[in-house]
Amino acid sequence: MREDLAAGYVGEKTVEDFLKRVGKDYPLPRIAEGRRRLWLIDDLDRAIAPDGGRGDLAEEY
C-alpha cells in the first residue's frame, strides 16, 4: 500500500509522522523504485502486533 494508506493503517495522524518512524518502529517499504514506495500489510501487521496478535488487543484498553 502507498505511504498515505500505510500511515492510516498503523494509526499515524500524518504521513510525515509515519515516515519518521519507518526503519525504526515500522518496516522499510518492500518496494522502493524512485518515488514509488509500497508497504505490505503483513509487514505492517508484524510491526503493530509483533506477538502475532495473540489475544484480544481491545482487552488491554
Legacy VTK file of the C-alpha trace (Angstrom):
# vtk DataFile Version 3.0
C-alpha trace
ASCII
DATASET POLYDATA
POINTS 61 float
0.000 0.000 0.000
1.087 3.586 -0.561
2.561 5.599 2.290
-0.664 7.529 2.931
-2.645 4.321 3.326
0.094 2.696 5.406
0.165 5.692 7.750
-3.567 5.463 8.324
-3.439 1.695 8.694
-0.962 1.851 11.578
-2.799 4.765 13.194
-0.448 7.638 12.477
-2.139 11.026 12.115
0.087 12.165 9.254
2.248 10.625 6.580
5.160 12.634 7.942
4.740 11.041 11.388
4.675 7.607 9.763
7.784 8.273 7.687
9.704 9.473 10.766
9.200 6.028 12.292
9.934 3.974 9.159
13.102 1.965 9.655
12.681 2.169 13.443
9.180 1.173 14.527
7.787 0.430 11.087
9.398 -1.582 8.300
11.065 -0.143 5.267
8.908 -0.269 2.146
9.007 -3.620 0.377
9.057 -1.836 -2.988
11.118 1.323 -3.411
11.508 2.355 -7.033
12.197 6.043 -7.427
9.399 7.925 -5.688
7.215 4.821 -5.601
7.251 3.225 -2.146
4.917 0.411 -1.152
4.423 -1.442 2.127
2.957 -4.905 2.552
0.132 -5.267 5.026
1.793 -8.342 6.557
4.927 -6.317 7.329
2.868 -3.561 8.952
0.846 -6.101 10.942
4.055 -7.553 12.388
5.184 -4.051 13.379
1.967 -3.132 15.196
1.337 -6.581 16.719
4.738 -8.285 16.985
3.346 -11.176 19.030
1.160 -12.145 16.097
-1.933 -10.545 17.577
-2.476 -13.312 20.078
-5.379 -12.498 22.319
-7.767 -9.628 22.021
-5.908 -6.329 21.776
-9.063 -4.495 22.840
-8.925 -6.208 26.234
-5.793 -4.237 27.052
-7.655 -0.925 26.925
LINES 1 62
61 0 1 2 3 4 5 6 7 8 9 10 11 12 13 14 15 16 17 18 19 20 21 22 23 24 25 26 27 28 29 30 31 32 33 34 35 36 37 38 39 40 41 42 43 44 45 46 47 48 49 50 51 52 53 54 55 56 57 58 59 60
